[in-house]
Amino acid sequence: MEGLVLLNALATRLLFVLHSLVGVWRVTEVKKEPWYWLLALLNLLLFLETALTLKFKRGRGYKWFSPAIFLYLISIVPSLWLLEMHHETQAKVFVNNLSTVCEKVWTLGLHQTFLLMLIIGRWLLPIGGGITRDQLSQLLLMFVGTAADILEFTSETLEEENVRNSPALVYAILVIWTWSMLQFPLDLAVQHVVCPVSMATRGFPSRFFCQYSADLWNIGISVFIQDGPFLVVRLILMTYFKVINQMLVFFAAKNFLVVVLQLYRLVVLALVVHASLRSQQERLKGEHRCPGVPAESGVSPGAWAGGSKEGLAIPLQALPVTSDDSPLTP
């Protein structure tokens, strides 16, 4: 079993390095500058991570975070940036349509294989102690939907001529695309925090964040990392740059609905926790109240001793006393 774990750890990281090198090679081909091969040195970070993981973790993953995925992003994203920016300049000055089409195919192919590598690589990487196989399967299914949305975002926006004619807009879209990639190294979307017993007696914020940690992470990803930023970019394209087409309007409406539904879910979860805390407080008040004495009688339960079948009690002051002024034992 340990041998299979080590094999998966090494094979997955090797695939990451090879795909990164393909991206660097493509950059040197289109830029016609050999010094772009220096981008391959970014893979040294992945080699270092591999050595440390094999030594200290025996090839297994970490809790909450995947350094291998994060370092793979660092090694491949700069190449994709350079290819997209080169495509932007070629669209202005290049005459050979066949060459331009080939470059588009290569760039789109790298985007597609990049997202597939993130999903397959996360699947093949050995899991650590903080995530189960059931949680991993949920995470991979989420990654499939996320990758499809991200690919649609880049291909839909960067292919527009009005977008290509604005380098600042291309940079902005690539920044949002890079920002959306930061969700892939994290496993928080499927890992629930085990709340301690003492957390039940704390206030609303502590209980809310502890009880629904995974749900809150999913909402945060959608609103701040993916659907929210994608919606902003699409609205800017339609309103300011007058880029309007059927698919752009559809996906903008889709992003808007997802953001609204996520915020609605946030409100629902908050109401559930609030109702739970209110029920708990009422239950505690009922437990502190003496069941044999009405709360409005004004008599403290500690002022009575003994009792009868009718629920009446004899006051301590009514008991006879001895010479030493101590109450007689009943």
C-alpha positions, -999 to +999 in steps of 0.1 A: +000+000+000+028+024+009+044+016-025+013+025-044+010+058-024+045+068-033+039+058-070+008+080-072+026+109-055+055+108-079+035+100-111+011+129-105+038+154-099+056+142-130+025+148-150+024+184-136+060+190-146+056+176-181+025+197-188+042+228-174+072+222-197+048+219-227+035+253-218+070+268-216+079+252-249+049+267-266+059+302-252+094+299-266+079+288-300+056+318-303+079+343-288+110+331-307+131+338-276+150+309-260+154+327-226+117+319-219+129+285-210+138+301-177+102+297-168+109+260-164+128+268-132+095+274-115+092+236-114+121+235-089+095+245-063+075+214-071+106+192-069+113+207-035+077+200-024+079+165-037+111+158-017+096+172+015+063+153+011+081+120+005+103+126+036+078+139+061+044+126+048+054+094+030+038+108-001+004+115+015-015+148+012-020+176+037-051+186+056-070+216+041-045+224+014-026+208-015+008+223-020+014+202-052-017+217-069-007+252-058+029+249-071+015+235-104-005+266-107+026+287-102+045+268-129+018+268-156-002+301-152+027+324-163+030+305-196-008+308-202-006+345-195+022+350-220+003+330-247-028+350-242-010+383-244+009+372-274-024+362-291-036+397-284-007+413-302-008+388-331-045+396-337-034+431-346-003+426-368-004+390-381-016+384-416-013+347-419-047+334-408-036+298-406-008+306-381-032+326-360-057+297-360-030+273-349-020+295-321-056+298-309-059+260-310-027+255-290-037+281-264-072+267-260-058+232-258-035+242-230-064+258-212-084+226-215-056+202-206-047+225-177-081+222-161-082+185-168-049+181-151-061+199-121-090+174-117-072+142-126-041+152-106-062+159-075-078+125-080-045+107-083-027+125-055-028+104-023-052+118+003-042+129+037-057+124+071-080+154+068-102+142+039-121+109+032-127+093-001-163+103+000-153+139+005-127+136-023-154+124-047-176+154-038-147+177-043-139+163-077-175+166-089-174+202-078-141+207-097-157+194-129-185+220-128-161+247-117-136+239-145-163+240-172-175+274-160-140+288-159-132+275-194-164+291-207-155+324-191-121+326-207-131+313-241-162+335-243-146+368-232-111+366-247-124+356-281-143+389-285-126+414-309-135+444-287-118+427-258-087+419-277-084+455-288-082+466-251-050+452-234-062+465-200-094+445-203-074+414-213-052+419-182-083+423-160-099+391-174-066+371-168-064+385-133-100+373-125-092+339-142-060+335-121-080+345-089-106+318-097-078+292-098-070+296-062-099+275-051-084+243-065-056+237-039-081+240-011-102+212+004-123+233+027-154+230+006-161+194+017-145+193+052-168+200+082-153+212+114-160+190+144-176+214+169-165+209+205-192+205+232-184+239+247-193+255+213-230+249+219-230+274+248-213+302+229-228+330+209-242+331+174-210+338+154-189+309+169-217+284+165-226+296+130-190+294+116-184+261+133-216+243+124-216+253+087-180+258+079-181+238+046-213+255+035-199+290+042-167+281+023-188+271-007-208+303-005-176+324-002-161+307-033-191+314-054-196+350-043-160+362-040-139+339-062-160+327-091-196+337-099-194+371-083-162+382-102-174+366-134-207+385-132-189+418-127-167+412-157-197+402-179-217+432-168-188+455-177-185+439-211-222+444-218-226+478-204-193+497-210-178+478-240-212+470-256-203+434-261-236+416-262-244+382-275-267+354-265-242+333-246-228+363-227-263+373-215-271+337-206-240+332-184-244+366-169-279+357-158-266+323-146-239+340-124-265+364-110-289+336-101-261+316-084-250+346-064-286+354-053-292+318-044-260+315-024-269+347-004-304+332+002-288+300+015-266+321+038-297+337+053-314+304+057-284+289+075-283+320+098-320+316+106-315+279+114-287+287+139-307+316+154-337+293+159-315+266+174-299+290+199-333+304+209-347+269+215-317+260+236-321+292+257-358+284+264-349+248+273-323+260+298-347+284+314-372+256+318-346+233+334-336+260+360-373+264+371-385+242+399-413+220+385-433+218+418-434+256+424-450+281+401-425+307+389-449+335+398-452+324+435-422+344+444-409+316+467-374+304+462-371+266+458-343+266+484-366+279+511-386+247+514-376+214+530-394+181+523-428+179+507-461+161+507-480+142+480-501+173+473-469+191+463-469+212+496-438+217+516-431+226+553-412+258+559-380+255+578-391+281+603-421+259+614-399+231+627-393+229+665-359+238+677-337+223+705-319+241+732-289+247+710-311+265+685-305+239+658-334+224+638-346+190+647-339+163+622-371+151+606 
